Amino acid sequence: MILAIVATDSTFRQRVFRGETLWEGRCIFSGRKLYVTLDGAPVNDVTIEHIVPRTHGGGDQLENLALASSRANAQKGARLDRRAFADPTLQKVIAGLQKKRRERWRDPRPQ
């Protein structure tokens, strides 16, 4: 799943980091650098973010997924995921993340 997200996120590019070719991209929340091996293993604290939380029916469609640092993802979950879906703050965060995901979207590269 991580590689599918990398393939559709324009912030990710192949880079040589510490002598190894990796995918380098940006956290959907903080913009912090994230690293993923070419076979999809997280190098640093990379997690999958569900933009519409699973607790509110968000699924695993690529448009609903982004990569985030574990700290940023946990903070968002702790602050927002338990709120009612209609909560204005939750809706504002979801809308902002959806916009950012659309802006970062790239069509997957052919395999």
DAURSUL-V459532 format. One record per residue. N is the residue number from 1. PSI is psi in whole degrees, 0 to 359 (* if undefined). D_CENTER is the distance of its C-alpha to the mean C-alpha in Angstrom with 1 decimal. Layout:
n,psi,d_center
N,PSI,D_CENTER
N,PSI,D_CENTER
This chain:
n,psi,d_center
1,322,11.0
2,316,8.9
3,327,11.2
4,322,10.9
5,315,7.3
6,317,8.7
7,336,11.7
8,9,10.3
9,111,8.4
10,349,11.5
11,344,10.6
12,129,11.0
13,153,14.7
14,133,17.0
15,154,18.6
16,121,21.3
17,120,20.4
18,41,23.3
19,4,25.0
20,137,22.3
21,123,20.5
22,168,16.7
23,129,13.5
24,129,12.6
25,196,9.7
26,142,8.3
27,135,6.3
28,334,5.2
29,301,8.1
30,344,10.6
31,3,10.4
32,146,11.4
33,137,11.7
34,146,9.9
35,137,12.1
36,137,12.2
37,164,15.6
38,339,16.8
39,8,17.1
40,7,13.6
41,133,14.3
42,138,12.3
43,314,14.7
44,200,13.6
45,63,11.8
46,131,8.5
47,162,7.2
48,125,5.4
49,128,4.9
50,112,7.5
51,306,8.1
52,114,11.7
53,147,12.3
54,329,14.1
55,344,17.1
56,23,17.4
57,4,17.3
58,137,13.7
59,193,13.5
60,23,11.7
61,141,12.1
62,327,9.7
63,339,9.9
64,1,8.7
65,145,5.6
66,165,2.0
67,141,2.2
68,158,4.5
69,149,8.2
70,324,10.2
71,311,12.4
72,319,10.4
73,316,8.8
74,321,12.5
75,318,13.9
76,315,12.2
77,317,13.3
78,323,16.7
79,327,17.4
80,328,16.4
81,336,15.8
82,354,19.5
83,160,20.7
84,146,22.3
85,327,20.2
86,356,22.6
87,128,22.1
88,323,21.9
89,315,19.5
90,315,17.0
91,323,17.5
92,317,17.2
93,315,13.8
94,312,12.6
95,319,14.4
96,318,13.0
97,322,9.3
98,319,10.6
99,313,12.6
100,319,10.1
101,317,8.2
102,320,11.8
103,328,12.8
104,353,10.4
105,138,11.2
106,148,13.6
107,140,15.7
108,143,15.3
109,144,17.9
110,142,20.9
111,*,21.3
